[in-house]
């Protein structure tokens, strides 16, 4: 049974493992996996992650997913590939949305159609497109917004 609970500092290593296992799927076809930077070594993501409010999804003592959000921004949401398509991401997102309320927003890679469908099912809509460098590649991103529902 998967439980959602607040993040503890002792979860850091497990959260890094979840991120690092899930990130190649996020960037599939956009970046070469070896070019992706692990969470623990990524100064940009660390700057985003640490001030956020965070929750983890656990099966027993094992962290299998996490969500990090700040104000109304879903900053990071990752689920271990072995636990994807089981509703874990939806539960994490809904936990964050229960606190954030509406509006809420996030950013996804334009070619990550799976993430776009996931957020659309929860009421997010495309708001804007932009480019940004990631590990030496220029990636296309989409800002998604969930208005008052």
Backbone as CSV, one residue per row, in Angstrom:
resi,resn,N_x,N_y,N_z,CA_x,CA_y,CA_z,C_x,C_y,C_z
1,UNK,0.843,-1.185,0.000,0.000,0.000,0.000,0.886,1.245,0.000
2,UNK,0.571,2.170,-0.864,1.336,3.416,-0.977,0.735,4.450,-0.025
3,UNK,1.600,5.059,0.778,1.184,6.117,1.700,1.857,7.423,1.291
4,UNK,1.154,8.529,1.456,1.713,9.861,1.206,1.973,10.491,2.569
5,UNK,3.184,11.026,2.744,3.532,11.670,4.010,4.455,12.850,3.739
6,UNK,4.613,13.738,4.727,5.556,14.846,4.554,6.983,14.332,4.362
7,UNK,7.754,15.084,3.624,9.176,14.812,3.395,9.957,15.111,4.669
8,UNK,10.942,14.251,4.963,11.904,14.485,6.044,13.287,14.578,5.424
9,UNK,14.176,15.320,6.058,15.549,15.452,5.536,16.208,14.089,5.332
10,UNK,15.836,13.104,6.126,16.399,11.756,5.977,15.944,11.085,4.678
11,UNK,14.972,11.678,3.975,14.492,11.146,2.691,15.347,11.601,1.512
12,UNK,16.284,12.528,1.730,17.032,13.154,0.640,17.653,12.126,-0.304
13,UNK,18.372,11.166,0.216,19.048,10.189,-0.648,18.035,9.385,-1.467
14,UNK,16.944,8.979,-0.851,15.915,8.211,-1.564,15.230,9.063,-2.628
15,UNK,14.979,10.333,-2.325,14.376,11.244,-3.301,15.315,11.422,-4.490
16,UNK,16.607,11.543,-4.220,17.588,11.653,-5.309,17.545,10.419,-6.200
17,UNK,17.433,9.245,-5.600,17.372,8.009,-6.385,16.123,7.978,-7.261
18,UNK,14.982,8.374,-6.701,13.740,8.410,-7.489,13.908,9.368,-8.665
19,UNK,14.386,10.562,-8.392,14.596,11.559,-9.449,15.507,11.009,-10.538
20,UNK,16.639,10.464,-10.128,17.644,10.024,-11.096,17.168,8.835,-11.920
21,UNK,16.296,7.991,-11.363,15.737,6.871,-12.126,14.632,7.340,-13.075
22,UNK,13.874,8.358,-12.665,12.729,8.804,-13.468,13.098,9.836,-14.522
23,UNK,14.139,10.614,-14.285,14.469,11.725,-15.184,14.736,11.307,-16.632
24,UNK,15.407,10.184,-16.907,15.610,9.824,-18.321,14.300,9.692,-19.102
25,UNK,13.238,9.217,-18.471,11.943,9.139,-19.146,11.374,10.504,-19.460
26,UNK,11.627,11.463,-18.586,11.154,12.830,-18.797,11.817,13.458,-20.018
27,UNK,13.100,13.172,-20.195,13.875,13.790,-21.269,14.070,12.869,-22.478
28,UNK,13.351,11.762,-22.551,13.507,10.816,-23.661,13.359,11.533,-24.994
29,UNK,14.337,11.349,-25.867,14.315,11.960,-27.186,14.754,13.404,-27.212
30,UNK,15.051,13.978,-26.045,15.442,15.381,-25.967,16.916,15.509,-25.606
31,UNK,17.336,14.762,-24.593,18.725,14.794,-24.121,19.245,13.364,-24.048
32,UNK,20.540,13.217,-24.197,21.181,11.918,-24.015,21.219,11.653,-22.507
33,UNK,20.738,10.481,-22.042,20.688,10.223,-20.601,21.999,10.492,-19.861
34,UNK,23.132,10.216,-20.491,24.405,10.440,-19.791,24.661,11.930,-19.557
35,UNK,23.956,12.803,-20.289,24.123,14.244,-20.113,23.275,14.806,-18.973
36,UNK,22.359,14.007,-18.442,21.495,14.484,-17.366,22.275,14.522,-16.053
37,UNK,22.006,15.529,-15.256,22.738,15.728,-14.006,21.920,15.153,-12.851
38,UNK,22.526,14.295,-12.023,21.810,13.765,-10.858,21.325,14.900,-9.946
39,UNK,20.217,14.679,-9.275,19.631,15.708,-8.420,20.627,16.229,-7.389
40,UNK,21.359,15.345,-6.745,22.291,15.761,-5.687,23.404,16.659,-6.214
41,UNK,23.689,16.580,-7.522,24.784,17.353,-8.120,24.284,18.528,-8.960
42,UNK,22.983,18.759,-8.983,22.398,19.780,-9.845,22.096,21.046,-9.038
43,UNK,22.952,22.074,-9.150,22.740,23.273,-8.331,21.411,23.970,-8.622
44,UNK,20.969,23.964,-9.870,19.702,24.609,-10.224,18.528,23.913,-9.530
45,UNK,18.457,22.582,-9.653,17.346,21.858,-9.037,17.425,21.894,-7.517
46,UNK,18.630,21.901,-6.969,18.775,22.007,-5.514,18.232,23.337,-5.018
47,UNK,18.501,24.396,-5.775,18.000,25.722,-5.407,16.470,25.737,-5.422
48,UNK,15.883,25.007,-6.343,14.424,24.909,-6.423,13.881,24.014,-5.308
49,UNK,14.501,22.866,-5.114,13.976,21.824,-4.227,13.929,22.238,-2.760
50,UNK,15.014,22.759,-2.257,15.145,22.917,-0.805,14.153,23.877,-0.162
51,UNK,13.775,25.012,-0.759,12.785,25.866,-0.088,11.332,25.383,-0.243
52,UNK,11.125,24.377,-1.054,9.764,23.902,-1.333,9.163,23.131,-0.162
53,UNK,7.830,23.105,-0.153,7.115,22.158,0.689,7.121,20.847,-0.086
54,UNK,7.305,19.718,0.623,7.487,18.452,-0.072,6.705,17.323,0.602
55,UNK,6.254,16.391,-0.240,5.636,15.163,0.235,6.264,14.005,-0.524
56,UNK,6.295,12.847,0.123,6.816,11.646,-0.519,5.736,10.568,-0.518
57,UNK,5.820,9.706,-1.517,4.982,8.513,-1.581,5.869,7.350,-1.168
58,UNK,5.378,6.524,-0.256,6.178,5.417,0.262,5.407,4.109,0.193
59,UNK,6.129,3.069,-0.148,5.622,1.711,0.020,6.428,1.135,1.174
60,UNK,5.810,1.034,2.328,6.560,0.686,3.535,7.549,1.802,3.825
61,UNK,8.818,1.446,3.943,9.866,2.442,4.195,10.503,2.966,2.914
62,UNK,10.101,2.433,1.772,10.726,2.803,0.501,10.033,4.012,-0.126
63,UNK,10.804,5.072,-0.392,10.282,6.243,-1.093,10.189,5.898,-2.576
64,UNK,8.988,6.053,-3.150,8.770,5.689,-4.554,8.348,6.880,-5.408
65,UNK,8.181,8.042,-4.781,7.818,9.241,-5.518,7.859,10.446,-4.604
66,UNK,7.858,11.632,-5.218,7.832,12.858,-4.420,7.277,14.014,-5.237
67,UNK,6.757,14.994,-4.523,6.314,16.249,-5.113,6.909,17.369,-4.278
68,UNK,7.370,18.411,-4.957,7.907,19.603,-4.299,7.203,20.807,-4.908
69,UNK,6.694,21.695,-4.056,5.970,22.861,-4.556,6.249,24.066,-3.673
70,UNK,6.157,25.222,-4.309,6.397,26.484,-3.618,5.315,27.457,-4.051
71,UNK,4.600,27.994,-3.071,3.449,28.846,-3.348,2.509,28.094,-4.284
72,UNK,2.270,28.578,-5.492,1.335,27.881,-6.388,2.040,27.166,-7.544
73,UNK,3.329,26.912,-7.397,4.128,26.279,-8.451,4.475,24.840,-8.073
74,UNK,4.026,23.890,-8.890,4.463,22.500,-8.746,5.858,22.461,-9.357
75,UNK,6.871,22.445,-8.521,8.255,22.565,-8.982,8.810,21.251,-9.508
76,UNK,8.596,20.171,-8.781,9.111,18.857,-9.159,8.094,17.797,-8.759
77,UNK,7.875,16.829,-9.643,7.037,15.678,-9.329,7.627,14.495,-10.086
78,UNK,8.135,13.528,-9.344,8.753,12.354,-9.953,8.263,11.092,-9.256
79,UNK,8.076,10.039,-10.041,7.702,8.727,-9.527,8.679,7.714,-10.102
80,UNK,9.172,6.829,-9.248,10.071,5.767,-9.694,9.412,5.017,-10.856
81,UNK,10.156,4.725,-11.920,9.561,4.034,-13.079,8.830,2.739,-12.722
82,UNK,9.287,2.023,-11.688,8.619,0.782,-11.289,7.246,1.026,-10.670
83,UNK,6.939,2.270,-10.327,5.677,2.602,-9.667,4.811,3.547,-10.499
84,UNK,5.211,3.804,-11.727,4.419,4.664,-12.594,3.181,3.911,-13.083
85,UNK,2.156,4.660,-13.425,0.866,4.128,-13.894,0.100,3.371,-12.811
86,UNK,0.393,3.685,-11.548,-0.318,3.075,-10.424,-1.091,4.119,-9.614
87,UNK,-1.139,5.351,-10.114,-1.852,6.409,-9.413,-1.021,7.160,-8.388
88,UNK,0.262,6.842,-8.282,1.134,7.491,-7.295,1.302,8.968,-7.621
89,UNK,1.603,9.279,-8.865,1.780,10.669,-9.270,0.515,11.482,-9.065
90,UNK,-0.629,10.897,-9.386,-1.908,11.585,-9.207,-2.143,11.901,-7.733
91,UNK,-1.836,10.955,-6.857,-2.023,11.190,-5.419,-1.083,12.273,-4.911
92,UNK,0.162,12.266,-5.385,1.107,13.309,-4.976,0.650,14.680,-5.473
93,UNK,0.236,14.740,-6.735,-0.225,16.006,-7.291,-1.443,16.518,-6.529
94,UNK,-2.385,15.655,-6.257,-3.589,16.077,-5.542,-3.268,16.528,-4.115
95,UNK,-2.285,15.894,-3.491,-1.853,16.344,-2.161,-1.362,17.787,-2.244
96,UNK,-0.541,18.063,-3.244,-0.030,19.428,-3.420,-1.162,20.396,-3.748
97,UNK,-2.060,20.005,-4.643,-3.156,20.889,-5.044,-4.116,21.174,-3.892
98,UNK,-4.277,20.224,-2.988,-5.124,20.459,-1.814,-4.568,21.586,-0.955
99,UNK,-3.268,21.757,-0.969,-2.624,22.817,-0.194,-2.553,24.107,-1.006
100,UNK,-2.157,23.979,-2.272,-1.992,25.147,-3.141,-3.334,25.795,-3.467
101,UNK,-4.299,24.969,-3.822,-5.558,25.492,-4.342,-5.378,25.887,-5.801
102,UNK,-6.140,26.852,-6.247,-6.045,27.326,-7.629,-5.860,28.827,-7.615
103,UNK,-5.156,29.385,-8.557,-4.506,28.679,-9.663,-3.218,27.992,-9.208
104,UNK,-2.801,27.025,-9.993,-1.529,26.334,-9.797,-0.874,26.224,-11.162
105,UNK,0.446,26.135,-11.183,1.126,26.019,-12.469,2.346,25.119,-12.346
106,UNK,2.791,24.630,-13.499,3.998,23.821,-13.590,4.575,23.986,-14.987
107,UNK,5.724,23.404,-15.200,6.400,23.446,-16.499,6.747,22.017,-16.889
108,UNK,6.500,21.671,-18.161,6.864,20.354,-18.685,7.633,20.529,-19.988
109,UNK,8.395,19.525,-20.331,9.087,19.507,-21.615,8.032,19.310,-22.701
110,UNK,8.107,20.102,-23.740,7.081,20.073,-24.788,6.900,18.679,-25.384
111,UNK,7.980,17.927,-25.543,7.891,16.590,-26.131,7.494,15.510,-25.130
112,UNK,7.284,15.871,-23.879,6.878,14.893,-22.869,5.347,14.804,-22.861
113,UNK,4.828,14.097,-23.852,3.378,13.994,-24.031,2.709,13.268,-22.870
114,UNK,3.428,12.363,-22.258,2.883,11.647,-21.102,2.603,12.621,-19.953
115,UNK,3.565,13.506,-19.668,3.377,14.502,-18.604,2.263,15.474,-18.975
116,UNK,2.209,15.859,-20.228,1.162,16.790,-20.660,-0.227,16.183,-20.464
117,UNK,-0.385,14.894,-20.815,-1.672,14.209,-20.609,-1.996,14.095,-19.118
118,UNK,-0.980,13.754,-18.331,-1.150,13.611,-16.883,-1.713,14.897,-16.280
119,UNK,-1.082,16.013,-16.583,-1.540,17.287,-16.025,-2.887,17.718,-16.618
120,UNK,-3.121,17.445,-17.893,-4.407,17.792,-18.515,-5.554,17.066,-17.811
121,UNK,-5.322,15.820,-17.418,-6.355,15.057,-16.708,-6.703,15.685,-15.361
122,UNK,-5.810,16.498,-14.837,-6.048,17.168,-13.554,-6.428,18.640,-13.737
123,UNK,-6.796,19.011,-14.969,-7.324,20.345,-15.220,-6.314,21.399,-15.631
124,UNK,-5.071,21.008,-15.907,-4.060,21.972,-16.355,-4.206,22.206,-17.854
125,UNK,-3.970,23.449,-18.275,-4.030,23.816,-19.689,-2.763,24.566,-20.078
126,UNK,-2.421,24.456,-21.364,-1.240,25.169,-21.864,-1.432,26.667,-21.718
127,UNK,-0.353,27.330,-21.278,-0.391,28.777,-21.103,0.627,29.465,-21.991
128,UNK,1.862,28.938,-22.032,2.909,29.560,-22.841,3.994,28.546,-23.157
129,UNK,4.801,28.878,-24.166,5.919,28.041,-24.595,7.201,28.856,-24.471
130,UNK,8.312,28.177,-24.140,9.600,28.860,-24.084,10.728,27.847,-24.251
131,UNK,11.922,28.355,-24.523,13.126,27.530,-24.664,14.042,27.774,-23.479
132,UNK,14.802,26.726,-23.132,15.794,26.863,-22.070,16.845,25.775,-22.256
133,UNK,18.112,26.075,-21.935,19.153,25.054,-22.064,19.070,24.025,-20.936
134,UNK,19.278,22.764,-21.298,19.344,21.668,-20.333,20.498,20.777,-20.745
135,UNK,21.491,20.669,-19.896,22.641,19.790,-20.145,23.209,19.970,-21.544
136,UNK,23.341,21.211,-21.974,23.962,21.499,-23.260,23.025,21.462,-24.449
137,UNK,21.773,21.101,-24.253,20.783,21.082,-25.334,19.746,22.169,-25.074
138,UNK,19.223,22.749,-26.144,18.118,23.695,-26.002,16.827,22.890,-26.038
139,UNK,16.042,22.996,-24.979,14.794,22.245,-24.875,13.602,23.188,-24.948
140,UNK,12.525,22.684,-25.509,11.262,23.416,-25.586,10.418,23.035,-24.365
141,UNK,9.861,24.034,-23.699,9.042,23.810,-22.512,7.662,24.427,-22.695
142,UNK,6.717,23.921,-21.928,5.359,24.458,-21.905,4.993,24.750,-20.455
143,UNK,4.485,25.940,-20.235,3.955,26.288,-18.920,2.482,25.906,-18.919
144,UNK,2.088,25.135,-17.914,0.711,24.680,-17.766,0.097,25.344,-16.541
145,UNK,-1.154,25.752,-16.665,-1.844,26.406,-15.557,-3.163,25.699,-15.285
146,UNK,-3.446,25.539,-14.026,-4.741,25.014,-13.570,-5.459,26.176,-12.908
147,UNK,-6.491,26.660,-13.560,-7.247,27.801,-13.045,-8.220,27.340,-11.975
148,UNK,-8.981,28.263,-11.469,-9.967,27.930,-10.436,-10.908,26.847,-10.927
149,UNK,-10.996,25.801,-10.137,-11.873,24.669,-10.491,-12.848,24.450,-9.353
